[in-house]
Amino acid sequence: MTQLSRRSVLAATASLCAARFASPTLAASDDFKLNYILSSAMYGKAPLTQILPQVRLAGARVVDIWPAPHGNQREQVDQMGVDKFGNLLAEYECHLGGIACYRFGAMNLQPQMKLAADLYARDVALVCGGQGPKDATGEELKKGVKHFVEKLKPHHEAAAKHACFICIENHVNNIICSPDSMKYFAEYSADLPRLGIAFAPHHLPQDAALQARLIEDLGPAINFFYAQEHGKGSHHKQPREDEHLQMPHLGPLDFKPLVAALRKINFTGRTEIFMHPFPRGVPILDSNDAITAEINDCRAYLDRCVQETRS
């Protein structure tokens, strides 16, 4: 594929993805649906040439690339170069939709924004953690969150310029972790449309009603949704069937109230079906086809939740 034709395909794909994933008109209608993104980390350190063919098979149009230790696909992009990666995206009719940026940090996202721009990608989710006193409570927590948001403002400007979203995940051992910290973050970032929360049920109390209320409270501050529950955790060796209790519908958390809340706030961000294997960096199952099949089982469950929450 020539450089010009590759650029044309990527630009056209970006426009289609932007329309599909960010249209207020679609969100406000009864056509509400979850817009899926496929995590490369689910396939361990498999090559992108094997993962990208799975994107559409998994009901997605976009891929979230992860660096080590969870995967190594971000490093693969650097090794092959932007042009070759762009050609692969065009070949498999998919699009860059996210980059896991925990390792880089919220203040060091410009190289990832440049990658998105070089690929003519729009609305790329740059997901990372917060910065500040992780054990803070009360006024100290409020001040810490406000300070973090203030530090992010110039990075928000860069994200807007490159048509990216900065998504801060609520994560354990992080200033953005508790429901209160998430609400403060939403309050202080309300006028920063390219800055939001990557909502992670895995890191919250496994109470569906509590999480649904929190989703409604946060509203448009949520710009990414991890379909991952806690199950029996992910930091120790355990039988595979126990490890996979993190996957939606395999574990005990009822996602229907969460999906109903996402519908209520007209959520248009991306939804990533996800789990952490132990150790990190290994595929969640023994073959790529089996991984995609399990993701599709979870997707079918979430789509049933969407159907069952229609008024």
N, C-alpha and C positions, 0 to 999 in steps of 0.2 A: 504494500500500500504506500502511495506517495505521501510526502509530508503534507501537501496541500489537502489531499483527500482525507488523510487521517485527521487533520485539524477540522475539516468540514464535518466529519462524522462525530467527532468529540463535541464540537460546538452544538450540533443539532441534538445530540444526546443530552447535553447539559440543559438545553432549553426545555426538552421534554420532561426531564427529571425535575427541573424547577417548577414546571407547571403542575406536575403530578404531586409533588411533595409539599408545595407551599401555597396552594391556591385557597384563599379564604372562601371563595365561592363553593368549592368542593367541600371544604370542611364544614361549612354552615348548612349543607344540605343533608338529606337522609342517606346520602351515599358515603357516609363516614366509613373509613376503613383504616387499618393499620398499614403503614408504609414500611415494608421490611428492608433491612440492610443485613447483609451476610458478613459475619465476623470471620476473618481469615484464621484467627487463633483456634477456632474449633477444629481445624485440620492440622494442628501442630505446626511443624515446619515444612509442610508440603510445598512444592514449588507453585508459584502463581499460575503456571501453565496447567496445573491440575485443579487449582481452586476456582479460577475464573469461569471455567465451564459449568461449575456448580451454582453460580449466582442465580441464573434464571431458573434452574431446576429447583432452587429453594424458594421460588416465589418472589425474588427480589430483582431489582435493576441495578443496585449499587452494592459496593463492597467496602468494608471497613478493614483497613490493613493495620496489622499489629507488629510491633518490633519485639525483639528479645526482651525478657525471657519467655513471653507468652506465645510468640511465634517468631518468625524472622522475615516476614513478607515486606516490611518497610525497608529492611536492609537489602532484600532482593531487588527492590526498585532502584536503589542506589547502584547496585552492582550492574544491573542491565541497562540503566539509563532511562530517562523520561520518554524518549521517543519509542523505544522498544516496549515499554510498559503501556504507552498510549496505543500502540499498534495492537497489543494483546487485548486491551479494553475494547477497542473497536471490533476486533475479530470475534469476540464473544458477546458483543452487543450489551456491554455493561459499562459502568461508570464509577469513578471514585466518589464515594459518599461519606467516608469517615477515615480518620487516622487516630489511632490510640496514642495519646501524647503524654501519658503519665510519666514516662521516663524523661521527657524533655522539660516538662513543667509549664505552668500557665504563662510565665514571663519569657518563654523561649520558643514561641510558636511561629515566628516569621519564616523559617525555612520550610515548615509544613504548609504555610499559606502560599509560599512561592510554588511549591509542588502542585498545589491545587490550581493555581493560576496557569502554570505551564501546561496543564492538562485540560484547560478550559472547563474545569469543573466548577459547579455552582452549589452553594449550600452544603459545603463539606463540613461535617461535624468534627471538630478538634476536641476530643474528650480528654480531660485531665483532672487533677485534684486541686484542692484549695491550698492556700498557704496562710499560716497563722497559728496561734496557740491552740493546739488540738484538744486540750482539756479545759478550755475556758467555759464559763457559764455566766449567766446574767449579763450585767453591763460589760464585763470584759469580753464576753462572746460577741455582743452587739458591736462594740468598738472594733474588735478584730475583724469581723466580717465587713464592716464599713471600710476599714483601711484596705482590706484585700480588694474590694470592688474599686476603690479609688486608684489603686495601683494598676488595675486592669484597664482603665479607661483608654490610655494610648494604644493598648493592644486591641481593644475593641474597635478603635478607628481603623487599625490595620486590617482587622477581620472584615469590617464593612467594605473596605477598599477591594479586598480579594474575594468577596462574596462567600466568606466562611462563617461558621458559627463557633464560638468558644463555649463548650459545654462542660460545666464543672460537676463532677459526679459526687453525690453524697457517699462518702466512703469512711470506713472505720479508720481510726487514728488520723483524723483529718479535721480541720476546723469546720468544713462543711460536711456534717455527719448527722446531727440530730434534726428533728423536725423544726425546732426553733431556729437553728442556724440556717436552714433552708428558707424559712420564711423571711429572716433578716436579709438573706441574699436576694430574694425576690424583690423585697422592698427597695433595697439600695440600687438594684440594677434595672429598675422598672423603665427607665428612659434609655436603656442600652439594648436595642432589639437584637443585636448579634451576640449577646451574652446571656446564657441561661443555665439551666440545671439539667444534667443527665440523671434522670430519676432512676434509682437503683433499689428495687424492692429487697434485694439480697442483703443490703446493709441496714435495713430498718426492722423494727419489731414485726414479726410475721402475723400481723393482725390486718386482715383485708379491709375491714371497716375503717380502721385508723389510716391506712395508706390511701384509701379512696378519698377520705376527707382531706388529707394532705394534698393530694393531686388537685382537688377543687380549690383549696386555699392558694396553691401556687399558680394555678391557671397558666397564663401565657409564658410564665417564667420557665416552664418545662419545654426544652427543645430536643430532647432525646430520651428514649425509654428503653431500659434494659429489661427484657422479659426473662428474669432470672430470680428465683427464690433462694432462700438460704439452705433448705433441706437439712442435711447433716454437716454442712460446712465443706471446706475445700482445702484445708491446710494440713491434712494428714492422710495417710494411706487408708483406704477403705474399699470394700467390695464395690465393683462398678455400679451395681444397681443402687447402692446407697449414694455414691458420688453423683449419679444422674438425678437424684431428687432435687437438684438445683433447677432442673429444666421445668418450664411451665407445664402443668398437668401431670407430671411424674411425681412431684412433691405435693405436700398437703395444702399449700396456699391456694385459695380460690381467687383466680384472676378476674372473675366476672365483675365484682365491684370496682376493681381498678380500671377495667376497660370501660365500664359505664361512666366512670369519672373522666376518663380521657375523652370519651364522646361528649360529655357535658361541657368540657372546656374547648371543644373543637381542636383537639390536638392534631397538628399536621407534621410533626417531626418524625424522625425515623425510629423504628422499633427493631431492636436487636435481640434475637433469641440466643441465649448465652449460658455458659457455665464455665467454671474453672476446673480443669483436671489437676490431678496431683501425680507426679510433679508437673509444674508448669512447662509448657512447650511441647507436650505430647498431644497427639490427636485424641479426641474424646472417644472414638471407636476405632475398630481395626481397618476400616476401609473408608474412602471418601464417599462412596455410594451409601454406606450405612450411616455415616454422619448426616448426609443430606436427608436421608429418609427419616431419621429421628427429628431433625429440625422441622421437616414437613409435618410430622405427627403433632409437634408442638404448635406449629402454625395453624393446623386444622382446628386444634382446640381453641386457640385465641380467636380465630375467625368465627367459631361457634359462639364464643362470648360476645363478639360484635353483633352477630345476628340476634342473639337472645336479649340484647340491651336496646333493641329498636323499640321506640315508643309506640 
